[in-house]
Amino acid sequence: MELPGRRFAAGETIYSDWYPRGGDNLILRAENIDSNGSPTVTIKVYTKNDDETGDGDIILSDAVTGDEWSLSLASTDSIKTGLLTSGKSTSGIDGMKQQVRLVVEITGTGTNTWMLARVFPLIS
């Protein structure tokens, strides 16, 4: 799963296809190629089993507090890498199911706020 060189406009939400989880850990990388205004691209990871329908469950960074894990790419960043690992006992990744998908949200102010960004294939 990757989103190669796509222009994201503020206010958009992009959903990737579901794809099989490859392992217990996940590496996510995103690159800011160009931007206008002050956009922020936030990438969240959702998971579900093969026999489940719907949007799935969001991966948490802390299952105790309910904090959602995400990778944020700001207009001042060039490239960001995020690692999801099952090493922490409170990590939501412990509950990662058979399939995963990305949800990309773009925020910013102004009428012409956008980011040309690339999301590299997940490593899991």
C-alpha atoms as an extended CHARMM CRD file, in Angstrom:
* protein
*
       124  EXT
         1         1  MET       CA              0.0000000000        0.0000000000        0.0000000000  PROA      1               0.0000000000
         2         2  GLU       CA              1.4280000000        3.3430000000       -0.9920000000  PROA      2               0.0000000000
         3         3  LEU       CA              0.2730000000        6.7690000000       -2.1430000000  PROA      3               0.0000000000
         4         4  PRO       CA              2.9230000000        7.9430000000       -4.6160000000  PROA      4               0.0000000000
         5         5  GLY       CA              3.2960000000       11.6870000000       -5.1640000000  PROA      5               0.0000000000
         6         6  ARG       CA             -0.3070000000       12.7420000000       -4.4970000000  PROA      6               0.0000000000
         7         7  ARG       CA             -1.5100000000       16.3310000000       -3.9890000000  PROA      7               0.0000000000
         8         8  PHE       CA             -3.5320000000       16.5590000000       -0.7710000000  PROA      8               0.0000000000
         9         9  ALA       CA             -5.7830000000       19.6080000000       -0.2460000000  PROA      9               0.0000000000
        10        10  ALA       CA             -6.7600000000       20.8800000000        3.2050000000  PROA      10              0.0000000000
        11        11  GLY       CA            -10.0090000000       19.2900000000        4.3560000000  PROA      11              0.0000000000
        12        12  GLU       CA             -9.5130000000       16.0100000000        2.4720000000  PROA      12              0.0000000000
        13        13  THR       CA             -9.5740000000       12.5570000000        4.0570000000  PROA      13              0.0000000000
        14        14  ILE       CA             -8.1460000000        9.6780000000        2.0110000000  PROA      14              0.0000000000
        15        15  TYR       CA             -8.7400000000        5.9740000000        2.7960000000  PROA      15              0.0000000000
        16        16  SER       CA             -6.3800000000        3.3100000000        1.4750000000  PROA      16              0.0000000000
        17        17  ASP       CA             -7.4890000000       -0.1830000000        0.5430000000  PROA      17              0.0000000000
        18        18  TRP       CA             -7.2770000000       -2.9410000000        3.1500000000  PROA      18              0.0000000000
        19        19  TYR       CA             -4.2330000000       -5.1610000000        2.8550000000  PROA      19              0.0000000000
        20        20  PRO       CA             -2.8540000000       -8.1400000000        4.8250000000  PROA      20              0.0000000000
        21        21  ARG       CA             -0.7230000000       -7.4260000000        7.8820000000  PROA      21              0.0000000000
        22        22  GLY       CA              2.7380000000       -8.8520000000        7.3710000000  PROA      22              0.0000000000
        23        23  GLY       CA              4.0040000000       -9.0400000000       10.9470000000  PROA      23              0.0000000000
        24        24  ASP       CA              3.8080000000       -7.7280000000       14.4950000000  PROA      24              0.0000000000
        25        25  ASN       CA              5.6540000000       -4.4600000000       13.7420000000  PROA      25              0.0000000000
        26        26  LEU       CA              4.9980000000       -1.7580000000       11.1750000000  PROA      26              0.0000000000
        27        27  ILE       CA              7.1780000000        0.9900000000        9.6700000000  PROA      27              0.0000000000
        28        28  LEU       CA              5.4320000000        3.9140000000        7.9950000000  PROA      28              0.0000000000
        29        29  ARG       CA              7.2980000000        6.5920000000        5.9980000000  PROA      29              0.0000000000
        30        30  ALA       CA              5.9580000000        9.7700000000        4.4020000000  PROA      30              0.0000000000
        31        31  GLU       CA              7.7000000000       12.5300000000        2.4370000000  PROA      31              0.0000000000
        32        32  ASN       CA              6.7420000000       16.1650000000        1.8250000000  PROA      32              0.0000000000
        33        33  ILE       CA              7.6690000000       16.9300000000       -1.7960000000  PROA      33              0.0000000000
        34        34  ASP       CA              6.1510000000       20.4320000000       -1.9390000000  PROA      34              0.0000000000
        35        35  SER       CA              3.4770000000       22.4440000000       -0.1490000000  PROA      35              0.0000000000
        36        36  ASN       CA              1.5620000000       25.7130000000       -0.1230000000  PROA      36              0.0000000000
        37        37  GLY       CA              0.2490000000       27.4060000000        3.0160000000  PROA      37              0.0000000000
        38        38  SER       CA              0.7680000000       25.5400000000        6.2810000000  PROA      38              0.0000000000
        39        39  PRO       CA             -0.7760000000       22.0910000000        5.7820000000  PROA      39              0.0000000000
        40        40  THR       CA             -0.3530000000       19.1050000000        8.0620000000  PROA      40              0.0000000000
        41        41  VAL       CA             -0.8520000000       15.5530000000        6.8010000000  PROA      41              0.0000000000
        42        42  THR       CA             -1.8050000000       13.0980000000        9.5630000000  PROA      42              0.0000000000
        43        43  ILE       CA             -1.7160000000        9.3540000000        8.8650000000  PROA      43              0.0000000000
        44        44  LYS       CA             -3.5660000000        6.9000000000       11.1170000000  PROA      44              0.0000000000
        45        45  VAL       CA             -3.6070000000        3.0940000000       10.9620000000  PROA      45              0.0000000000
        46        46  TYR       CA             -6.8000000000        1.0330000000       11.2570000000  PROA      46              0.0000000000
        47        47  THR       CA             -7.0780000000       -2.7450000000       11.6100000000  PROA      47              0.0000000000
        48        48  LYS       CA             -9.6990000000       -5.4980000000       11.3190000000  PROA      48              0.0000000000
        49        49  ASN       CA            -10.0120000000       -9.2550000000       10.8010000000  PROA      49              0.0000000000
        50        50  ASP       CA            -10.8150000000      -10.8180000000        7.4240000000  PROA      50              0.0000000000
        51        51  ASP       CA            -14.3580000000      -11.7110000000        8.4890000000  PROA      51              0.0000000000
        52        52  GLU       CA            -15.2080000000       -8.2350000000        9.8570000000  PROA      52              0.0000000000
        53        53  THR       CA            -16.9660000000       -5.4730000000        7.9570000000  PROA      53              0.0000000000
        54        54  GLY       CA            -16.8370000000       -1.7310000000        8.4620000000  PROA      54              0.0000000000
        55        55  ASP       CA            -14.0460000000        0.7360000000        9.1550000000  PROA      55              0.0000000000
        56        56  GLY       CA            -12.1120000000       -1.3820000000       11.6480000000  PROA      56              0.0000000000
        57        57  ASP       CA            -10.4260000000       -0.2120000000       14.8470000000  PROA      57              0.0000000000
        58        58  ILE       CA             -7.8310000000        2.5380000000       15.0770000000  PROA      58              0.0000000000
        59        59  ILE       CA             -4.3850000000        1.5640000000       16.3580000000  PROA      59              0.0000000000
        60        60  LEU       CA             -3.6870000000        3.1700000000       19.7300000000  PROA      60              0.0000000000
        61        61  SER       CA             -0.3330000000        4.4240000000       20.9860000000  PROA      61              0.0000000000
        62        62  ASP       CA             -1.5150000000        3.7540000000       24.5390000000  PROA      62              0.0000000000
        63        63  ALA       CA             -4.3840000000        1.3720000000       25.2390000000  PROA      63              0.0000000000
        64        64  VAL       CA             -4.7330000000        2.6690000000       28.8040000000  PROA      64              0.0000000000
        65        65  THR       CA             -5.3070000000        6.3420000000       27.8810000000  PROA      65              0.0000000000
        66        66  GLY       CA             -6.8980000000        5.6300000000       24.4870000000  PROA      66              0.0000000000
        67        67  ASP       CA             -4.4280000000        7.8850000000       22.6360000000  PROA      67              0.0000000000
        68        68  GLU       CA             -4.4550000000        7.2520000000       18.8740000000  PROA      68              0.0000000000
        69        69  TRP       CA             -1.1770000000        6.5140000000       17.0990000000  PROA      69              0.0000000000
        70        70  SER       CA             -0.4680000000        8.7590000000       14.1180000000  PROA      70              0.0000000000
        71        71  LEU       CA              2.3440000000       10.0780000000       11.9490000000  PROA      71              0.0000000000
        72        72  SER       CA              2.1390000000       13.8210000000       11.2680000000  PROA      72              0.0000000000
        73        73  LEU       CA              3.9420000000       15.4760000000        8.3640000000  PROA      73              0.0000000000
        74        74  ALA       CA              4.0540000000       19.2940000000        8.5390000000  PROA      74              0.0000000000
        75        75  SER       CA              4.8920000000       21.7190000000        5.7450000000  PROA      75              0.0000000000
        76        76  THR       CA              8.3190000000       22.2690000000        7.3710000000  PROA      76              0.0000000000
        77        77  ASP       CA              9.1790000000       18.5240000000        7.3710000000  PROA      77              0.0000000000
        78        78  SER       CA             10.9320000000       16.7620000000        4.5180000000  PROA      78              0.0000000000
        79        79  ILE       CA             10.4540000000       13.1230000000        5.5470000000  PROA      79              0.0000000000
        80        80  LYS       CA              9.0340000000       11.3920000000        8.6390000000  PROA      80              0.0000000000
        81        81  THR       CA              9.2070000000        7.7760000000        9.7760000000  PROA      81              0.0000000000
        82        82  GLY       CA              6.9380000000        6.0920000000       12.3150000000  PROA      82              0.0000000000
        83        83  LEU       CA              7.4190000000        2.7300000000       13.9910000000  PROA      83              0.0000000000
        84        84  LEU       CA              4.6010000000        0.6990000000       15.4880000000  PROA      84              0.0000000000
        85        85  THR       CA              5.9260000000       -2.0700000000       17.6960000000  PROA      85              0.0000000000
        86        86  SER       CA              4.3710000000       -4.6160000000       20.0420000000  PROA      86              0.0000000000
        87        87  GLY       CA              7.1480000000       -4.0750000000       22.6010000000  PROA      87              0.0000000000
        88        88  LYS       CA              5.0980000000       -1.9740000000       25.0690000000  PROA      88              0.0000000000
        89        89  SER       CA              2.4790000000       -3.7170000000       27.1660000000  PROA      89              0.0000000000
        90        90  THR       CA              0.0860000000       -0.7490000000       26.7700000000  PROA      90              0.0000000000
        91        91  SER       CA              0.5470000000       -0.4670000000       23.0120000000  PROA      91              0.0000000000
        92        92  GLY       CA             -2.5370000000       -0.8260000000       20.8260000000  PROA      92              0.0000000000
        93        93  ILE       CA             -0.4090000000       -2.6650000000       18.2770000000  PROA      93              0.0000000000
        94        94  ASP       CA             -0.8240000000       -5.7450000000       20.5030000000  PROA      94              0.0000000000
        95        95  GLY       CA             -4.3480000000       -5.8600000000       19.0890000000  PROA      95              0.0000000000
        96        96  MET       CA             -3.3440000000       -5.4920000000       15.4160000000  PROA      96              0.0000000000
        97        97  LYS       CA             -5.6020000000       -7.8080000000       13.4460000000  PROA      97              0.0000000000
        98        98  GLN       CA             -5.3070000000       -9.5720000000       10.0660000000  PROA      98              0.0000000000
        99        99  GLN       CA             -5.7150000000       -6.4970000000        7.8230000000  PROA      99              0.0000000000
       100       100  VAL       CA             -4.5680000000       -2.8780000000        8.0400000000  PROA      100             0.0000000000
       101       101  ARG       CA             -5.4000000000        0.3300000000        6.1810000000  PROA      101             0.0000000000
       102       102  LEU       CA             -4.2510000000        3.9400000000        6.2840000000  PROA      102             0.0000000000
       103       103  VAL       CA             -6.4380000000        6.9930000000        6.7840000000  PROA      103             0.0000000000
       104       104  VAL       CA             -4.7950000000       10.2430000000        5.6620000000  PROA      104             0.0000000000
       105       105  GLU       CA             -6.2480000000       13.5290000000        6.9500000000  PROA      105             0.0000000000
       106       106  ILE       CA             -5.1130000000       16.9540000000        5.7400000000  PROA      106             0.0000000000
       107       107  THR       CA             -5.5850000000       20.0790000000        7.8270000000  PROA      107             0.0000000000
       108       108  GLY       CA             -4.6300000000       23.7080000000        7.2880000000  PROA      108             0.0000000000
       109       109  THR       CA             -6.0340000000       27.1800000000        6.8780000000  PROA      109             0.0000000000
       110       110  GLY       CA             -6.4830000000       29.2910000000        3.7920000000  PROA      110             0.0000000000
       111       111  THR       CA             -8.1440000000       28.7480000000        0.4500000000  PROA      111             0.0000000000
       112       112  ASN       CA             -5.1000000000       27.3390000000       -1.3330000000  PROA      112             0.0000000000
       113       113  THR       CA             -3.5060000000       25.0720000000        1.2650000000  PROA      113             0.0000000000
       114       114  TRP       CA             -2.1090000000       21.7900000000       -0.0550000000  PROA      114             0.0000000000
       115       115  MET       CA              0.7740000000       19.3410000000        0.1900000000  PROA      115             0.0000000000
       116       116  LEU       CA              2.3140000000       17.1900000000       -2.5030000000  PROA      116             0.0000000000
       117       117  ALA       CA              3.3150000000       14.1570000000       -0.4750000000  PROA      117             0.0000000000
       118       118  ARG       CA              4.2410000000       10.5290000000       -0.9140000000  PROA      118             0.0000000000
       119       119  VAL       CA              3.4590000000        7.6670000000        1.4600000000  PROA      119             0.0000000000
       120       120  PHE       CA              5.9290000000        4.8300000000        0.9270000000  PROA      120             0.0000000000
       121       121  PRO       CA              4.8450000000        1.1570000000        1.0380000000  PROA      121             0.0000000000
       122       122  LEU       CA              4.3670000000       -0.0790000000        4.5890000000  PROA      122             0.0000000000
       123       123  ILE       CA              7.0090000000       -2.4000000000        5.9830000000  PROA      123             0.0000000000
       124       124  SER       CA              5.5230000000       -4.9830000000        8.2960000000  PROA      124             0.0000000000
